[in-house]
Amino acid sequence: MSSSQLFIVLAILAIVSPTISATDYIVGDDKGWTINVDYQAWAQGKLFYVGDNLVFNYPEGAHSVLKVNGTGFQECAAPAGTVALTSGQDVINLATPGRKWYICGVAKHCEVGPQKLFITVMPAASYAPSPSPTTSAATTSAVNGARFGWTIIVIGILGMLV
């Protein structure tokens, strides 16, 4: 493969990969991060992958976001030393797979709200990234099909260049 052909393939991958691999999830969609929202219902049916982002939108000073463990989630209590996110536009990158728990640390928002979120993050997927939080199942299938199609195109280009 010539260096110019390799450059073209790498350029295509650089353009396509970032746009198809990560999803920004606006927690609570248009309601944002607030009380009286069922965040477990919001998360249901969504697939979160390593590389995706959770975006917590709320009026600055009205709420906070604390990352806790399972016990902290159940008890609505953050361990000592937990740093609260308080910007009102907090973005958390889902960098590792596994279970993730988030609560609001303001007043009794976690207990009464119940302002808390539990998700499971899957390892990065090369063929089926997270569906967009605002798409229908049909659109998600089309998007995932298109993403898979890019993989086929790239493999086809590599095959032609070898």
C-alpha positions as CSV (number, residue, x, y, z in Angstrom):
1,M,0.0,0.0,0.0
2,S,1.4,3.4,-0.9
3,S,1.8,6.1,1.7
4,S,-0.8,8.3,-0.1
5,Q,-3.3,5.5,0.0
6,L,-2.6,4.8,3.7
7,F,-3.0,8.6,4.4
8,I,-6.4,8.6,2.7
9,V,-7.6,5.6,4.7
10,L,-6.3,7.2,8.0
11,A,-8.0,10.5,7.1
12,I,-11.3,8.8,6.5
13,L,-11.0,7.0,9.8
14,A,-10.1,10.2,11.7
15,I,-13.1,11.9,10.3
16,V,-15.6,9.1,10.8
17,S,-14.5,7.5,14.1
18,P,-15.1,10.4,16.5
19,T,-18.5,11.2,15.1
20,I,-19.8,7.7,15.3
21,S,-18.3,6.4,18.5
22,A,-19.5,8.6,21.4
23,T,-22.9,9.9,22.4
24,D,-23.7,12.8,24.7
25,Y,-26.6,11.9,26.9
26,I,-28.5,14.9,28.4
27,V,-29.6,13.4,31.7
28,G,-33.4,13.9,32.0
29,D,-33.5,15.2,28.4
30,D,-35.4,18.5,28.4
31,K,-36.2,18.4,32.1
32,G,-32.5,18.2,33.0
33,W,-31.1,17.2,36.4
34,T,-33.8,18.1,38.9
35,I,-36.3,16.7,41.4
36,N,-39.4,14.7,40.6
37,V,-37.9,13.0,37.5
38,D,-37.7,9.2,37.3
39,Y,-34.1,8.8,36.1
40,Q,-34.3,5.1,36.1
41,A,-37.1,5.3,33.6
42,W,-35.1,7.8,31.6
43,A,-32.1,5.4,31.5
44,Q,-34.2,2.4,30.6
45,G,-33.5,1.2,27.1
46,K,-30.4,3.3,26.6
47,L,-27.1,1.6,26.0
48,F,-24.2,3.5,27.6
49,Y,-20.7,2.7,26.2
50,V,-17.2,3.7,27.3
51,G,-16.5,7.0,25.6
52,D,-20.1,8.3,26.0
53,N,-20.8,11.4,28.1
54,L,-23.4,12.2,30.7
55,V,-24.4,15.9,30.6
56,F,-26.1,17.1,33.8
57,N,-28.0,20.4,33.1
58,Y,-29.5,22.4,36.0
59,P,-29.6,25.9,37.3
60,E,-26.2,26.6,39.0
61,G,-26.5,26.4,42.8
62,A,-29.8,24.5,42.7
63,H,-28.4,21.0,42.5
64,S,-25.1,19.1,42.4
65,V,-23.8,15.9,41.0
66,L,-21.9,13.4,43.2
67,K,-20.5,10.2,41.9
68,V,-21.0,7.5,44.6
69,N,-20.9,3.7,45.0
70,G,-23.9,1.4,45.3
71,T,-24.1,1.9,49.1
72,G,-24.0,5.7,48.7
73,F,-26.7,5.5,46.1
74,Q,-29.0,3.4,48.4
75,E,-28.3,5.6,51.4
76,C,-28.2,8.9,49.5
77,A,-24.8,9.7,51.1
78,A,-21.5,10.4,49.5
79,P,-18.2,9.2,51.1
80,A,-16.1,11.8,52.8
81,G,-13.9,13.6,50.3
82,T,-16.3,13.2,47.3
83,V,-16.1,16.3,45.1
84,A,-19.4,17.7,44.1
85,L,-19.9,19.0,40.5
86,T,-21.8,22.3,40.7
87,S,-21.4,24.1,37.4
88,G,-25.0,23.5,36.2
89,Q,-23.5,22.1,33.0
90,D,-21.5,19.1,34.3
91,V,-20.1,16.6,31.8
92,I,-19.0,13.2,33.0
93,N,-17.1,11.1,30.5
94,L,-17.9,7.4,30.9
95,A,-14.2,6.2,30.7
96,T,-14.6,2.7,32.2
97,P,-17.1,-0.1,31.9
98,G,-19.2,-1.1,34.9
99,R,-21.9,0.2,37.2
100,K,-22.1,4.0,37.8
101,W,-24.1,5.8,40.5
102,Y,-24.9,9.5,40.7
103,I,-26.9,11.5,43.2
104,C,-27.7,15.1,44.0
105,G,-26.1,16.3,47.2
106,V,-28.3,19.3,47.8
107,A,-30.7,19.1,50.8
108,K,-32.9,16.0,50.6
109,H,-33.1,16.0,46.8
110,C,-31.7,12.4,46.6
111,E,-34.0,11.0,49.2
112,V,-37.2,12.9,48.4
113,G,-36.6,13.8,44.7
114,P,-35.5,11.0,44.2
115,Q,-32.7,12.8,42.3
116,K,-30.4,9.9,41.6
117,L,-29.2,7.9,38.6
118,F,-27.8,4.4,38.2
119,I,-26.5,3.1,34.8
120,T,-24.3,0.3,33.5
121,V,-21.6,1.3,31.1
122,M,-20.6,-1.3,28.5
123,P,-17.1,-1.7,27.0
124,A,-16.5,0.3,23.8
125,A,-18.3,-1.2,20.9
126,S,-16.9,-0.9,17.4
127,Y,-20.1,-2.0,15.6
128,A,-23.0,-0.9,17.7
129,P,-22.3,2.4,19.5
130,S,-24.9,3.9,21.8
131,P,-28.1,5.1,20.2
132,S,-28.8,8.8,20.3
133,P,-30.9,9.7,23.3
134,T,-33.4,11.5,21.0
135,T,-33.8,8.9,18.2
136,S,-36.5,6.3,17.7
137,A,-35.8,2.6,17.4
138,A,-36.1,2.8,13.6
139,T,-33.6,5.7,13.5
140,T,-31.3,3.9,15.9
141,S,-31.3,0.8,13.6
142,A,-30.6,3.0,10.6
143,V,-27.8,4.8,12.4
144,N,-26.2,1.5,13.7
145,G,-26.6,0.1,10.1
146,A,-24.8,3.2,8.8
147,R,-22.1,2.9,11.4
148,F,-21.6,-0.7,10.5
149,G,-21.6,0.3,6.8
150,W,-18.6,2.7,7.5
151,T,-16.7,-0.3,8.8
152,I,-17.5,-2.3,5.6
153,I,-16.4,0.7,3.5
154,V,-13.2,1.0,5.3
155,I,-12.5,-2.7,5.1
156,G,-13.3,-2.6,1.4
157,I,-10.9,0.3,0.8
158,L,-8.2,-1.4,2.7
159,G,-8.8,-4.6,0.6
160,M,-8.5,-2.6,-2.6
161,L,-5.3,-1.0,-1.5
162,V,-3.5,-4.1,-0.5
